[in-house]
Amino acid sequence: MSLTTALPTPSIAIQPSLESRLQVALEHARRLTALYGTDSIDVAIAWETVEELSTAHRRRATQATAFDRYCSAHPDAPECRIYED
């Protein structure tokens, strides 16, 4: 009898980043536009998806992180000091 038993590893679903999803949606929308022109409902939906992902990306970029909020509340904390060369 072996003391070690192989255990199944849990599958980890890796979520693509918002930026990579935006790039994929943009390429898809451009491809659909080239194939079907600008009058297709599929093209309109693809560009709407690009707009929604772009808005979410901008919103995430402007949100302050927990570290930023901490440094705003404690500007003299050692981890918040900025040293320039």
N, C-alpha and C positions, 0 to 999 in steps of 0.2 A: 504494500500500500504506500502510495506517495504522499509526502507531507504537503506538497504544493499542489494546488489545484488551479487550473486555469479558469479564471472568472471572465465572463463576457464583459467587454468594455462598453460602457454606455455610449450610445451614439450622440455626438454633440452637433447640434445644428448651428452652423456658422452663418451668421447674418451678414450679408454684404453691407458695406458702409453706405451711408446716405449719398456720399459723393460718387461712389461707384454705381449705385442705382441710378443716379442722375445722369451719369455718362452713358449708361446702357439705354436709358429711356430716350436720351437725345439722339443717339445713333439710330435707334428704332424709328423715331419720328421722322428723321431725315430720310431713312430708307423708304418708309411708307410714302412720304411726300414725293420722292423720286419715282416710285412705282405707280401711284394712283393719282397724283396731282393734289391740288389744294381743296378740291370739292368733295372729297370722300369723308364720310363720317368717322371711319377708322383713323384717318389722319388727324381729324379734329380731336378725337379722344386721346391720341398719342401726344399731341402738343399740349393738351390740357394736363396730362400726367406730368409732362416735363415742367410745366408752370407750377404745379403743386409741389413737386419735389424741389424745385428751385426756391420756392418760398420757404419750405421747411428748412432747407440748407441755410438760407440767409438768416432765418429766425434762430437757428441753433448757433450760428456764428456770433450773434449779438448777445446771447444769453451769458450772464456772468456765471463762472464756475463757483463751486463751494470755496475753493482756494481764493478766488478773487474777492468774494464776499468777506472771507476771514481777514484778508489783508486790508480791506477797506475799514473793517472794524478795529483792527490791531496793526496799524502801519509801522509800529516800532518792533514788531516781532522779528526775531532773527531770520526766520524763513521767508519773510516778506521783503527784506532789504534787497535792493538792486545795486549791484556793484558793476560799474562800467570800466572798461579798460582805458 
